[in-house]
Amino acid sequence: MKQLVSSVELIIECRDYRVPLSSRNPMFEETLQEKERLIVYTKKDLAAEELDPKVCKSFLSSHPLL
């Protein structure tokens, strides 16, 4: 995977909206830490209407939004 990543400019990573913090892949974090990423959250239609405010605050403090 590291060889493939070296030739890619932008990574599009899909995560589950219902569990934004636990749906990330630690192996990806290590391998992709220097690459630009667009994180797309899927399955929003299956989630509760709103996420827990504590989870949102924690997440937003470490991840910029577009």
C-alpha positions as semicolon CSV with decimal commas, in nm:
position;residue;x (nm);y (nm);z (nm)
1;M;0,000;0,000;0,000
2;K;0,288;0,239;0,073
3;Q;0,408;0,212;-0,287
4;L;0,064;0,290;-0,421
5;V;0,020;0,585;-0,186
6;S;0,344;0,745;-0,301
7;S;0,195;0,798;-0,648
8;V;-0,136;0,946;-0,525
9;E;-0,194;1,317;-0,462
10;L;-0,527;1,306;-0,277
11;I;-0,680;1,031;-0,065
12;I;-1,059;1,003;-0,043
13;E;-1,136;0,822;0,280
14;C;-1,487;0,698;0,361
15;R;-1,596;0,677;0,724
16;D;-1,920;0,586;0,895
17;Y;-2,114;0,895;1,010
18;R;-2,268;0,703;1,300
19;V;-1,928;0,635;1,459
20;P;-1,692;0,906;1,329
21;L;-1,404;0,843;1,568
22;S;-1,404;0,466;1,578
23;S;-1,456;0,420;1,203
24;R;-1,109;0,551;1,123
25;N;-0,841;0,298;1,039
26;P;-0,522;0,333;1,250
27;M;-0,315;0,167;0,976
28;F;-0,429;0,438;0,733
29;E;-0,344;0,710;0,983
30;E;0,015;0,592;0,999
31;T;0,055;0,538;0,625
32;L;-0,128;0,850;0,509
33;Q;-0,018;1,108;0,763
34;E;0,167;1,317;0,504
35;K;-0,099;1,302;0,229
36;E;-0,385;1,539;0,160
37;R;-0,716;1,373;0,248
38;L;-1,081;1,428;0,184
39;I;-1,286;1,243;0,444
40;V;-1,639;1,152;0,335
41;Y;-1,891;1,039;0,594
42;T;-2,137;0,776;0,478
43;K;-2,458;0,627;0,619
44;K;-2,590;0,955;0,760
45;D;-2,942;0,840;0,676
46;L;-2,901;0,550;0,923
47;A;-2,784;0,770;1,213
48;A;-2,969;0,945;1,490
49;E;-3,074;1,294;1,393
50;E;-2,773;1,455;1,561
51;L;-2,441;1,333;1,693
52;D;-2,348;1,365;2,059
53;P;-2,219;1,722;2,112
54;K;-1,914;1,592;2,305
55;V;-1,816;1,372;2,012
56;C;-1,861;1,660;1,768
57;K;-1,650;1,898;1,976
58;S;-1,371;1,643;2,016
59;F;-1,373;1,559;1,647
60;L;-1,386;1,917;1,521
61;S;-1,094;2,020;1,739
62;S;-0,862;1,788;1,545
63;H;-1,018;1,776;1,194
64;P;-1,075;2,083;0,976
65;L;-1,396;2,095;0,776
66;L;-1,449;2,224;0,424
